[in-house]
Amino acid sequence: NVTSGTGHVSVLSSAAIDQNANIQTAGGTVDVHASGGGIAMANGSQTTSGGGSIRYHAAGGTTLGALMAGAGSISVLSDNGSIEDAGGAAVDLAAAAALIRAGSAVGAELNPIEVALEAVAIEADGDVHLAESNAISIDAVGPIATNRVQLDASTVVITDAGSGINAPTSWVSLTAGGAIGVVTSVTVAELDLR
């Protein structure tokens, strides 16, 4: 496991990243970046920030265990791949808000990305399947600021932001245990809100 007290955590690779252990900080931010491949979290692996933002950015696809930011926000960015659930019924994204951006699909019809969020913004070039446990709003998210730790222990701030749902050729399915609010624009081929 990687534990950092209240400090920031960065895991950077020029290839792919396989996460088979937990990452934890009590209020710092977490930055995981695979600039030359995908990110694969093992089923059951967790990243917890205690209120700081969490950013997972992959050149390829991303397989999620559990990202838990508390009152913070999450960015999950897959430039040329899908965002998938590693398996199980556990919540994949728990935070105040999340920005989800994928070069392909997000979740699957029989295995959606399970979330516990107040607000979400999505950009995708494939179909999207999310399942929220309570109420959720489709809204503007960000700017989400994450600290990238440098070799000299200094930090550089990276920001991400998005708004609404932008998936013009895709089917987007969002189920929720409470109300679904649509605050900002939604551009999709087909929308299923339940």
C-alpha positions, 0 to 999 in steps of 0.5 A: 500500500501507499500511504502519505499522511496528509501529503500529495501522491503522484504515480507517473508512468511512461507506460501502463499502470497496474494498481494491485494495492491501496493508495491513501492520503488524509486530505492531499490529492492523488495523481495517477498518470499512465502516459503510454498505456492504460490504468488497471485497478485490481478488483477490490483496490482502493484510492482514498484522499480524505477530501482531496481531489483524485485524478486518473489519466490514461493514454489507453483505457482505465479499469476502476476499483474504487476511487473515494474522494469524500468531499473532494472531486474526481477526474477519470480521463481515458484518451483512447480507451474505455472506462470499465468496472473491475467487477463487483457491486462496490461503488467505483467513484465516490465524491462530491463531483466527477468529470468522466472523459473517455475516448470510447465507452464508459461502463457497460449495460450489464456492468455500469460504473457505480457512483455516489456523486452529487454532480457529474460531467461526461464526455465520451465517444462510446456508450455510457452506463452509470448507476447512482445510489442516490440523487445526482445532477448533470452539471458543470464540474470543476475546475478540479485542481490536483497537485503533481509531485515533482522529483524535487518534491515541489508540486505543479497544479493540474486542472480539469473541468467539464460541463453536462454530457457530450456524447453526440453519437452515443447511448447514455444510460443513467439510473439513480436511487433519487432524483436526476437533475439536468442543469447544463446541456446534454448532447447525445444520440439517445438518453435513458434517465431512470 
